[in-house]
């Protein structure tokens, strides 16, 4: 019971320390029973080191996360690449142009205007556009298999 | 509580870095002195610098969410109190375990149990001495307020474990006078016992 009272007295001492203003607290440095200037400098160094270490740790963590994101993105792009040769793409395009039931109106005309004498890159672009339009099913081979 | 709500009520990691980076010499003096007053070295074996390092580390790692309405000193002291208390408990368990192991390994089982279950005669003497020390501390505190009737009554009722509401009635104090008495007690005990009173020596 009495020990609780003594603990309460210590709490009062702690509250009084915390209520001490900055000027008075600084005046107590190096006084008997109070921290020395060396103690203060050591404590500040520890705080600075811990903050710097934590910031370094965060930087390493963020870099690792970014690397992982880049790898994920690359892998995703790899999976999105068409698994077809230019010849197969050209064949897909021709087949789609012949299928008048599914070909949107005006598309054949547009193809004739833009697609004549196309390079491999042009064929790839047209194939991609027709895939995006839903005229060509890029997973046709997957379905067959 | 989701992250959005939490950022409204608690500091973010970046804000914690800023708050700790802004601690000045006066803040550090007060923190180190408080950890000393909490008996960190005697209770845990950790210096006040060690405790400060630990609580700063915990704050940076967001191990203890830091409410926005709590200032740096109050937050770090609360963390320090928990750390000291936890370390003290761990240390006590460790000491008990090693004591039991020492006894059990040294003697046969029945003797070992008997050794642990009987209080040593010295313990009674220590208990009596502890009681004397506490009474002496109380007398010293009471002496500080001789002639201050309000403070003397306040201390008497605190010793009787009365709560504030009851003390106000028994000592015939207004709320303002109660706070003034508390302030006088804080100031005087801090001046008389700048490192507090080592109650942990009595308990152990």
Boltz contact constraints between the chains, C-beta under 6 A:
constraints:
  - contact:
      token1: [A, 2]
      token2: [B, 134]
      max_distance: 6.0
  - contact:
      token1: [A, 3]
      token2: [B, 199]
      max_distance: 6.0
  - contact:
      token1: [A, 5]
      token2: [B, 158]
      max_distance: 6.0
  - contact:
      token1: [A, 5]
      token2: [B, 159]
      max_distance: 6.0
  - contact:
      token1: [A, 6]
      token2: [B, 137]
      max_distance: 6.0
  - contact:
      token1: [A, 6]
      token2: [B, 197]
      max_distance: 6.0
  - contact:
      token1: [A, 6]
      token2: [B, 199]
      max_distance: 6.0
  - contact:
      token1: [A, 7]
      token2: [B, 199]
      max_distance: 6.0
  - contact:
      token1: [A, 9]
      token2: [B, 189]
      max_distance: 6.0
  - contact:
      token1: [A, 10]
      token2: [B, 196]
      max_distance: 6.0
  - contact:
      token1: [A, 12]
      token2: [B, 185]
      max_distance: 6.0
  - contact:
      token1: [A, 12]
      token2: [B, 186]
      max_distance: 6.0
  - contact:
      token1: [A, 12]
      token2: [B, 189]
      max_distance: 6.0
  - contact:
      token1: [A, 13]
      token2: [B, 37]
      max_distance: 6.0
  - contact:
      token1: [A, 13]
      token2: [B, 189]
      max_distance: 6.0
  - contact:
      token1: [A, 13]
      token2: [B, 190]
      max_distance: 6.0
  - contact:
      token1: [A, 13]
      token2: [B, 196]
      max_distance: 6.0
  - contact:
      token1: [A, 14]
      token2: [B, 34]
      max_distance: 6.0
  - contact:
      token1: [A, 14]
      token2: [B, 37]
      max_distance: 6.0
  - contact:
      token1: [A, 15]
      token2: [B, 186]
      max_distance: 6.0
  - contact:
      token1: [A, 16]
      token2: [B, 186]
      max_distance: 6.0
  - contact:
      token1: [A, 16]
      token2: [B, 187]
      max_distance: 6.0
  - contact:
      token1: [A, 16]
      token2: [B, 190]
      max_distance: 6.0
  - contact:
      token1: [A, 17]
      token2: [B, 30]
      max_distance: 6.0
  - contact:
      token1: [A, 17]
      token2: [B, 33]
      max_distance: 6.0
  - contact:
      token1: [A, 17]
      token2: [B, 34]
      max_distance: 6.0
  - contact:
      token1: [A, 18]
      token2: [B, 30]
      max_distance: 6.0
  - contact:
      token1: [A, 18]
      token2: [B, 73]
      max_distance: 6.0
  - contact:
      token1: [A, 22]
      token2: [B, 26]
      max_distance: 6.0
  - contact:
      token1: [A, 25]
      token2: [B, 26]
      max_distance: 6.0
  - contact:
      token1: [A, 25]
      token2: [B, 29]
      max_distance: 6.0
  - contact:
      token1: [A, 25]
      token2: [B, 30]
      max_distance: 6.0
  - contact:
      token1: [A, 26]
      token2: [B, 26]
      max_distance: 6.0
  - contact:
      token1: [A, 29]
      token2: [B, 29]
      max_distance: 6.0
  - contact:
      token1: [A, 33]
      token2: [B, 194]
      max_distance: 6.0
  - contact:
      token1: [A, 33]
      token2: [B, 195]
      max_distance: 6.0
  - contact:
      token1: [A, 35]
      token2: [B, 29]
      max_distance: 6.0
  - contact:
      token1: [A, 35]
      token2: [B, 32]
      max_distance: 6.0
  - contact:
      token1: [A, 40]
      token2: [B, 25]
      max_distance: 6.0
  - contact:
      token1: [A, 40]
      token2: [B, 28]
      max_distance: 6.0
  - contact:
      token1: [A, 42]
      token2: [B, 49]
      max_distance: 6.0
  - contact:
      token1: [A, 43]
      token2: [B, 28]
      max_distance: 6.0
  - contact:
      token1: [A, 43]
      token2: [B, 49]
      max_distance: 6.0
  - contact:
      token1: [A, 43]
      token2: [B, 52]
      max_distance: 6.0
  - contact:
      token1: [A, 46]
      token2: [B, 53]
      max_distance: 6.0
  - contact:
      token1: [A, 47]
      token2: [B, 20]
      max_distance: 6.0
  - contact:
      token1: [A, 47]
      token2: [B, 56]
      max_distance: 6.0
  - contact:
      token1: [A, 50]
      token2: [B, 56]
      max_distance: 6.0
  - contact:
      token1: [A, 50]
      token2: [B, 57]
      max_distance: 6.0
  - contact:
      token1: [A, 50]
      token2: [B, 60]
      max_distance: 6.0
  - contact:
      token1: [A, 51]
      token2: [B, 17]
      max_distance: 6.0
  - contact:
      token1: [A, 51]
      token2: [B, 21]
      max_distance: 6.0
  - contact:
      token1: [A, 54]
      token2: [B, 60]
      max_distance: 6.0
